[in-house]
Amino acid sequence: MARKARIVLKLGGELLEQPQDVQRIARGIRDLAAQASLTVVHGGGKEIDAALALAGIPKRQVDGLRVTDAPTLDAVVAVLAGSINTRLVAAVREAGGWPVGLTGADAGVAVGHVVGDEIALLDVPTMREYFERGGADESGRRVPFAEAKLLPPIVPKKFFHTAGNFREHEEESKQVDWDHEIAPWIVFFQNVDALVGQDDPVIYPEHMTEELDYELELAVVLRKPGKWFSPEEAADYIGGYVIFNDITARDIQRREMRSGVFSFCKAIDTFCPLGPWIVTPDEIADPHNLKMELRVNGTPRQESHSSRMSVTIPEILSHYSALTYSAGDVLSTGTVSGVAGFSPDAASLYLRPGDVMECEIEGIGVLRNPVISWQEGHGEPAPPRVRW
């Protein structure tokens, strides 16, 4: 029988943030242990101790040990520091660009993954190219996460905007006698030039709308090109998950829907917050078992769960594969109930300049974006009111 490779798994002290993470990290450790002889090194903590006990793995506590200080390895060193998620990010330095050419990208844009309080830079200029290449090696450089301004984690070639997958959203529309049925299997293309990232403002176009709304959505990043594949094959095409806030001008949407189509109302500049990072699918055990919440100024507005989706993500991916996916494409999966526009008290709930939205999906994180006025965003008054 071949001898197992030896792996040293370094666990950061702030690794476990939620009680359920104990069970989740224990499962991950057991999976690794089935493939290799495993030694766990960590700096202590009752939650990590509990996870190791559940996994039945011996540990060796060493305060501040670096991976390079670990015993000689036969094979690979697996590193999990600061988070149980593999978080892929695109960023620039908050106070100005990092040195040009740091990762081969212009203007100091860094593509990497989060490791503790640092971003380990990848040897690739853009996140889209990361997926087109099928991955990338670390460049050997790291930058402090605290210095980073997160960009939209990816600018896809195509953004498939799907809707109608949560029937609770259709049900709530009946509260206000919405003009059109929110039927299953809605799809259109999102404007990728409207993308904004973590903490970027959504600029309120006061001359165009008086009914600015939010829609929390889980989105999927395509790992590789594909078309005409089955739901059973879909998992092989998933490269990660990301949060999407589908900002919508409801008054414009109602007018658009008279013709049976709508996209302009959702594709205006800055109406496409995406982020804060891409979490790889190995860290999301079940994308249909995630709590979802959107808050405005700290108050919950949308509270739901991905299990309420009326179809599955593999079914959605398969259905739209007829349109042909490219590596790095993004596909949204629709919003849940709780939008302002479908509330009997909609006027009091629509977004206003000064509001701050927080979109949270379990296992991914929080996407946060403020709403600002046209004056603040552009340095001049809004143009004259547009009448449709």
PyMOL commands that set and color helices and strands:
alter all, ss='L'
color gray80, all
select helices_A, chain A and resi 19-33+46-55+67-69+106-108+127-133+145-147+167-176+192-194+231-237+250-259+264-266+281-283+306-308+313-323+340-342+346-349+374-378
alter helices_A, ss='H'
color red, helices_A
select strands_A, chain A and resi 5-11+36-42+59-61+77-80+87-93+110-115+118-122+138-144+148-150+159-163+186-189+195-196+202-204+212-213+216-222+238-245+248-249+272-279+291-296+299-305+330-335+356-361+365-373
alter strands_A, ss='S'
color yellow, strands_A
deselect
rebuild
show_as cartoon
